[in-house]
Structure formats: structure tokens, C-alpha cells
Amino acid sequence: MRFLDANIFVYAYYKPKRELNNKERKMKKEAKEIVNKIMEGEKIVTSVVHLSEIVNILKHALPLSDLNDFIFTVLSMPNIEVSDITKKDYLYAVSLGKELMLDPNDTLAIVIMKRKKINEIYSFDSDFDKIDWVKRLPEI
């Protein structure tokens, strides 16, 4: 099982208004491939916070009805575990984030991964490379 960072869905679904460079095109292609694996049943974990990040970005790219349908689908899929987050979880993530020099939501992913004994994350965020026990996929 892997953790799913918000940027995978963002790259897969966001329709930019400018031409993408080669790296961005590759990231978009990789993101779509990951999403296809998930839609076909690959088991992943994410959190309500990371879903909220997705909504906050994709609300500018998708019609509201499509966005609501997308989130409903994600929440309904049995292979997608969505972790609830408590105030205590987030406080711990903020504290750890100061130590690791990561933003709170990235550190929250680390906290969840540690709790669930997950060492792989789908993400394009190279900040996860700072954590020696985390393997970030895809390797772009």
C-alpha cells in the first residue's frame, strides 16, 4: 500500500492555460497512469486534509458538478482509505514539520505513513526525499 499525495490528482486533472514543458508533460502522463491504477483497484491511503488540497486546486479547473462527482467517487472506492485527522495529529505534524523543514501537510503525510507502516508515497514533491525511509514514486 502507498500514500497518495494531493499533487498526483492535481497533475492528472488540472487543465493548464499555458503550454506544459517536457517535465510537466511527463509528470501529467505519470499522474494519469497512477490514477488509472487506483481506479482499477490499487490500494492507497490519503487523508481528508489531502483531499481538501485537491478540492482547493481543482475547483479552479473543473466544473463544480464534476468536482463533486470526482470527490464522491474517491470517497466511495473501497481501495482508497481516507484517514481522518485529529487536532492532535495536526499539532504533531506542525511540530515535526519545524524539525524536518517540511510544510505541515507534507509532514502530516509522513505521520500517517509512519502510523500505518507505509514507506512509499505517490508524489512529485521532492521534499519527501529528505526522509530516508520514504520512497517517492514516480521517480521523476
Secondary structure, DSSP 8 states (H G I E B T S, - for coil): -EEE-HHHHHHHH---SS---HHHHHHHHHHHHHHHHHHTT--EEEEHHHHHHHHHHHTTTS-HHHHHHHHHHHHH-TTEEEE---HHHHHHHHHHHHHHT--HHHHHHHHHHHHHT--EEE-S-GGGGGSTT-EEES--
